[in-house]
Amino acid sequence: MGFDITTLWKAPEVNPVNRKARSIPGLNPLNLYGRVFFFSWFGFFVAFWSWYAFPPLLSETIAKDLGLSKTDVANSNIVSLCATLLVRLIAGPSCDRFGPRYTFVGCLLAGAIPTALAGAVTNIQGLLALRFFIGILGGSFVPCQVWSTGFFDKNIVGTANALTGGFGNAGGGITYFFMPAIFESLVRTQHLSAHVAWRITFIVPFIVITATGIAMLLLCPDTPTGKWSERHLAIKNNITSHVITGVAVDITDRTTEKQGSSPGLDGKPDKTSGKSNDYYTTDKPGAGDDGEAQITQQHVLDIACGEIVQKPSFKEALPVILSLQTLVMCGTYFCSFGAELAINSILGSYYIKNFEDLGQSGSGRWAAMFGLLNIFFRPAGGFISDMIYRYTGVWGKKFWIHGVAIVTGAFLITIGMIDPHSKATMMALIAGMAFFLEAGNGANFSLVPHVHPHANGIVSGCTGAAGNLGGVIFAILFRTEKTDYARTFWIIGVMTIGINLALSWIKPIPKGQVGGR
């Protein structure tokens, strides 16, 4: 069945057990699911804007004012990524324990404070300290994805996560327009010196971030069923109200049972009750009148036993962190998002090196396009992943991730080998690389919700942190090679292809996992 455009604004059909939406009312912020979708992407958008607010002004204006060398600039970029890596590792378990909404708001407000203090920087030491704490904002990606996963069902979660992540990542492109525009406005219309203007510029993202965080607290819930602390009880009540006959369900501690150990989980008739799994909740009068989807007993048990997020303990978290499936998510995101972060930081400088006539403003605008393409390319990766999933299951999602990564590597190697000095060639290659790179990011977090769904925050945190680790390592490579950007592109391409080929043989979800299929 084709795409129904009315799903963009009408109240979505929901899964009757977990209350997750089966479509995305992205144009209807008055609807609960549309509102959470909006704040998921917009919260990460403003966080990414402020997180990357320094690079557009750093190379010339701020560097001149503070007397920074190129090494100082590179070190400040690396410090910012290191902070985000640590925060993402913490944000994952925090989402599972306190809920993604509170974790999201905490990241935004904690990162807003150092953003407002940018004007107090007077030397490289102060800049490094400030960018470290502003890096907290980058950690907001984890609750963004976990929150989105909690509101959208498996048929559409890949698209939802890709849209929220892609729209949010676009903040890294918008900042190349916003920050220079605000700065130049203060210099030209308010007649401020460059020394003062760049410092005041950072007050704008501070105001927007703070307002967004407060709005999240006031206008949005933790989960589709209400409070985070009551999520188990709410789903248990939903199961009861939608009739599961002959099966006793304990939803609080069934996350690690082997496949087939629960009655009827293998899709065969339930030997305990003698009932078939083809048992729909719509046998009650009026069922489905509120947009609820039809759901089988097998599906109900699947959700109840395997997809309820558990409070993390070290004993339970360690096997999740060390599993091969989590390693796959980390390795692939290390390559895709890591490359995006590192390239986003140097692309303007690469353009200036090869095309001196562009200047700071021109190179910045062209570099911004790389980030802005996330609006289209990252969602495309998730959308295609969901389409593949309908026909192939989770294996299709996994091979899509590796496929786009290998093509990305080929583009990176090509750029590095020819080092284009033709604008048309350079921009075409960067755009082609951006599609597969950013689609890979979307594809990655389309598969994440299927891997250890009872520990979604932990898996999301590890995966997100791995992306930042990739950003740090690739940024160090760029610093080591200094202005030989082409050589670093070539190296990153080889690493991307090698890592993805090495991980391609691992199963997408653990053997015997309940839920997430």
N, C-alpha and C positions, 0 to 999 in steps of 0.2 A: 504494500500500500504506500502511495506517495506521501510526501510531506504535507501536513495540514498547517497552513500558515496561521490559522486561528489559535493554535497552541501557544503562539508567542504572547498572547494576552489573556486567553480565557483560563479559568481555574483548571488546574491539571487533574487528570485521573490519578488516584493515589493507590499505593499498595495498602490493603486494609490492615495488615499486621504492623508494619513499621512506619506507616503513614508517609513513606517516601513518594515523591512525585515521579510520574512516568513521562513527563514532558517538562519543558522549561518555559514558564511564562515570563520571559526576560523583559518584555515591554510593559509589564504590569506590576509596578512596585507596591501597589495597594494590596495585592495578593501576598499571603505569607511566603510562599516559595519564590515569587518574583522579588520580594523585598530582601530575602536572605541572599538570593543570587546577586542582586545589585550590590549589597554591602560586602559580599565576598570578594567581588572583583574590584570594586571601588576602594575598599580598604587597602587591598594590596597595591592598587594603582598609586594611591597617594604615598604609601610607604616606599614603593620603588622610586617614585619621583624624588622624594627627599633623600633616600639612600644613595641615589646617583646624582644628587644635585651639585656635587663638587666638580666632577669631570668637565662639564661645559665651560666652567670659569677657571678651572685649576691651571691649565697649561700656560695661560698667558696672564690674565688679570691677577689671580691669587698668587701665582708663582712669583710674579714681579713684585707684588706688595710685600710678600713674606720672604723674598730672597731664596726661593726654592730651586734646587737643581732637578734635572730630569730623574735622577735616582730617588730624590725625596718624593717626587710626584708618584713614581711607581710604587714606592714603599707605602705611601698612604693608601693607594688602591688595594694593596695586598692586606694591610691591616684591617680595612673595612670588610673584606671577604672573610678573614679569620674570625672576626667577631660574629658574623652571621652564621658561620659554620657551627660555632659553639651554641649559639642561641637556638638554632634549628634542632640540634641534638636534645636540648632541654625542652623545647616546645612540643616535640612529639609525645613523650610521656605525660607532659602537662595537659595536652589535649585529652588524653585518655583518662586522666584523673579528675581534672576540673572542668573539662569541656572545651571545645574549640573557641566558643564565643569569648569567654573570659580570657583565654590565652591570647586571642587575637587583639582584644582591647588592651591587654597588658603590654604586648609588644608595641602597639601604636603609641600609647601614652609614655612608655619608657623611652622610646626613640624620639618622641617629640621634644623632650626636654633638652637633650644635647643639640638638636636642630636649632632651637631658639638661642643657644649659647654660641653659635658659630661666630658671632661678632666679637667674642672675647679672645679669639685666637690671635696670637702675635708672633709665633715662631713654629718651627717644624715639630717640636715636641708637643705643643698644644694641638696642632693639626692632627698628629697621629692619635693622640688621646681622644680627640673629638670624633674623628672618623671611626674609631673603634666602637664608641658608644652609639653613634648613629647607625652602625652596622646592625644594631638590635632590630631595626626596622625590616631588614632583609629576612629575619626569622619569621615574619608574619605570613610568609608563603605557606608554611606548614599548617597553621590553623585555617587559612584560607581554603586549602584543599580538603582538610578533614571536615570542616563545616559544610562545604559543598557536597562531599560524599555522604554526609548524614542526612541530606534533604532530597537527594535524587537517586532513584532506583537503578539497578544494574543495567537496564536496557539503555539508559541515557547518561549514566554517571561519567563515562569517558568524555562525552561532549560537554557536560556541565563543568567538569574539572578543567578541560582544555580552554573553555571560554573564560572562566574566572581567572585562570592562570595567564592566558594570552592577553586579555584585556588589562590585567594587572601589570604584566611585563611591559606593556606599552608605555607605562610610566617612565621606563628607562629611555624611551625615545622622546616622549613629550618634554622631559626635563631639558633636552637640548634646545627646545624652543622656548619653554617657559622661563628658565633661569636667565639666559642672555636677554630675553625681552624685558623681564622685570628690571634687570640690572641697567640696561640701556635707557629704559624709561626713567629711572631714578637719576641717571646722569644727565639726560637731555631735558627732561621736564622739571625736575626738582633741583637741578644744578648741583647735585652732590658730587663729591670727588669719588674716584674709583675706590679709594681706600675705605670710604664710608658706605658707598652704594652696595658693594658685594656683601657686606655684613648685614645690611638691612634686608637684602633680598631673601635671606633665609627665614625671616619672620613669616613670610607668606605660607610656605609649606607647613610651618609649625601650627599656624591657625587652622589650616584645612585638616591636618592630621588629628588635632585635638577635637575639633568639631565632629569628625567622622567617628572617632572612638566613643564619644559620648552618645552619639545617635545610635550606634550599635547596641549600647547598653539599654537605651530607652525603648527602642523600636523593634528589636528582634528577639526571638526565643533561642534557647540552647539547641533544642531538637524539635522535630515535627510533632512529638508527643508531649512537649513541655520541658520541665526542668531536667537538667543533666542527671541529677542525683536520683530522679524517679524513672529513668528510662527503662529499667528492667520491669518495674511494676506496670508501667503503661503498656508495654508490649505483651506482658502476660495477660492483662485485661483484654487486649485486642484479640489475642488468640482465643480466649474463652468466649468472647462475643461472636467470633466467626466460626465456631463449631469445629472442634477436632474430636471425633468420637473414637472411643476405645484406646486412646493413647495418652499416657501420663507424660507431661512435658515439664522438665525442670530446666529453666532457661538461664540459671545463674552460674552453672559450672559444667558446661558441656562443649567446651571449645576445642578439645583435643581428642575427642573420640575418633576411632577409626571409621572409615567409610563403611556403611552397611551395618554398624553396630546399633543404630537407632531403627526402630520399626519402620519399614517402608522406605528408608532412605535410598535403597537401591532401585527404586521405581517399580518394584514388584509388589504383589499383594501383601498386605501386612499379616504375617503369620500369627501375630498375637491376637489381633482383633478379627481377622478374617475379612477385613474390608479392603477394597481397592484404593489406590492412591488417587484415582480419578474422582475426587470428592471436592466439589466446588462450594465456596462460601455463599453462592448466590441462591442456594435452595431455600433460604429464608425469604418470607414475603418482604418486598421492598429493598432487598439487598442490591447494592450497586446504584441506588438512586442518588447517592452523594458523590458519584464519580469514582467509586472504589473499583479496582481491577478484580477480575475473577482470579482466584488463586487456589491451587491444589494443596492437599494435605502435605505432600512431599515438600512443596515450596515453603509452606508454613514452618514445618520442622527444620528445614534447611536454615531459614532465617533465625528461628528461635534458638537453635543449638549452636550455630556457628558465627553469627554476624552481630551479636551483641558485644559492644566494646567493653572490655573488662578493665578494672583498675589495675594498673601495672605494678608488679612486684619484680624485684631483680631476678628471682628464680624463674618467673614466667617470661620475662622480657629477654633474657639471655638466649634461649633457643630461637626466638624470633629474629633477634639481631644477627645471630651466627648462621642462620639458614641460608642455603644456596639461593633460594628464591629472592630473599632480601638482598643478597650479594648481586644478583642480576639487576635488580632495580637500581642499586647504588652504582654499579659499574656503567650502566647505560646512561644514567643521568649525570654521572661524573663527566662523561664525554660531551653530551649535548648541552646541558645547562652550563657546565664548566667552561666550554668553549664560548658560549654566548656571552657570559660575564666578562671573560678576558678580552674577547674581541670588541665588546661594547666599550671597554675602557681605552683601547688604543686606536680604534678605527679612524677617529678624527685625525690623530697624529699621522697615521698611515696615509690618509688622503692628502694631508699637507705635504708629506715627504714626496709623494709621486706627482702631486698637482699643486704646486706652490701658489698658483693664481687663485685658488679657492679661498685662501685666508682662513682665519679662525671661524668667522661666522658661516662661510660657505661650507667648509669641511664639517662643521658642527651640524649643519642642516642635513647634509648627505649622510653623516653618521647616524643621525636621528632616525633616518628611514629604516635602518637595520632593526632598531628596537620597535618602531611602529608597525613593522610587518607582522609582529606578534598578534596584532588584532585579527589578522586573517589566517596566518600560517599555523600558529599553535592550535586554534580551534579546529582547523582542517585536519590536523593530526589526530585529535580526539574523535572527531566526527567519523573519519574514515575507519578508525579503530573500532568504533561502535558498529559501523556497518559490517566490517569483517567479522566481528564477534557473533552477529546474528546467524552467520552461515558456518563458522568454523570453531566457535568457542574461544577459550582463552589462548590456545596455541596460535590462532590467527593474530591476536593482539601482539603476542610475543614476537612473531616473525615480522610483523609490520615495524616494530621498534628496531630490530636489527637491520631490516632492509633499508629504512631511511637513514640509519646511522652510516651504513657502508657507502651509500651515495653521497652523504655529507662529507665523509672522508675523502672521496674522490674529488669533490669540488675543492676542498681545502688543499689537497695536494696540487691540483691544477693551478690554483691561485699562487701557491708558493713556488711552483716551478717556473711560471712565466712572468711573475711579478708585474702585472699589467701597468703600462704607462699610457694607455688609451682609456679615457673616461668611460666610453661606451662598454669596452671589454670588462673593465674593473667592476662597474655597476651591475652589469649583467651577471657576472660570476658571483658577486656578493649576494645578489637577489636570489639566484638559483641555490646557492649554499644556504641562505637564510630559510628558504622554504623547507628544505629537508631537515635542517638543524632544529628549527622551531617546531616543525611538525613532530619531530622526535620527542621534544619536551612534552607536547600534548599527548602523544601516544604512550609515553612512559607513565604518566599519572592517570591514564585510562586503565592500565593494568594494575596499578598499585592497590585499588580497592578490593581486588580479587585475592591478594596475597595476605594471608593471616588477617582476615577481616576483623577478628576479635581484638587485634592490636593495631588497628589502622593508624593511630597516631604515631606509634613507634616506627612502623614501616615508613610512613610519610616523613617523619623527622630524620630517619637515617638516610632516606633517599635524597631529601632536600639538602641535608648536610653534605652528602657526597657530591652534589652539584657544586656547592661552594668550595669543597676541597679541590675539585677539578679547576674551578676558577682561580684558586690560589696557585696551584701548580703551573697552570698555563700562564698566569700573570708573571710568575717567576721566570718562566721560559722567555717571555717577551722582554723582561728586564735583563736577563742574561745576554740575549742576542742584541740588546740595545735597539738600534734603529733598523736592524735587518728583520723587518716584520715578515717578509715573505718566507724566510727560512722557518720561522716559528709556525706559520700557517701549515707548512709542509710537514713539520714534526707532529703537530696536533692531528693532522689528517691520518698519518700512519698509525698513531696511537689509537685513534677512534676505530679504525678498521680492525686493528689487532685485538683490542679489548672485546669488541662485539662478536668477532668470530670465536674467541675463546669462551664466551658465555652462551653462545647460541644453542648448545646441546642440553642445557639444564631445563628441566620441566618448569612450566610457568607457575604452577602451584604445588605445594608439598603433597606427597602421596598420603591419602587418607584424610586430607583436610575436609572438615565439615563446613559448608558455606563457601561463598565466593565463586562458585562455578557458573 
